[in-house]
Amino acid sequence: WLIKGNHDKKSDMWYLNHGWDFVANMIWIEKYGKKILLSHKPVEDCGYDINIHGHFHNNDHRMYEPDLVKIHNDKQVLVALELINYMPINLQKIVEKTMEVV
């Protein structure tokens, strides 16, 4: 599955024709009793319990983008690939860790 980011400029059909099974700008899921929003950029709180995103990568210059600074909250979780060693991470562990903070 691909959640398109700011560098993914091709059409959804292009990605589907090149190996992806699903393409979206964001995905809502309900798991472990939580509403989870998966997105590339962090999203303003619109009713989610957790917003998992990856926009900031391994540098923090994007963390100072004015539109992102004003919507920042403790329910947003950064999972940029290079920060998680390009390895899958367990969603339940993210949920549990996030709920400890909130």
Secondary structure as GFF3:
##gff-version 3
##sequence-region A 1 102
A	DSSP	beta_strand	2	3	.	.	.	ID=ss1
A	DSSP	alpha_helix	12	17	.	.	.	ID=ss2
A	DSSP	beta_strand	23	24	.	.	.	ID=ss3
A	DSSP	beta_strand	26	31	.	.	.	ID=ss4
A	DSSP	beta_strand	34	39	.	.	.	ID=ss5
A	DSSP	beta_strand	50	53	.	.	.	ID=ss6
A	DSSP	three_ten_helix	61	64	.	.	.	ID=ss7
A	DSSP	alpha_helix	66	69	.	.	.	ID=ss8
A	DSSP	beta_strand	76	78	.	.	.	ID=ss9
A	DSSP	three_ten_helix	81	84	.	.	.	ID=ss10
A	DSSP	alpha_helix	91	101	.	.	.	ID=ss11
###
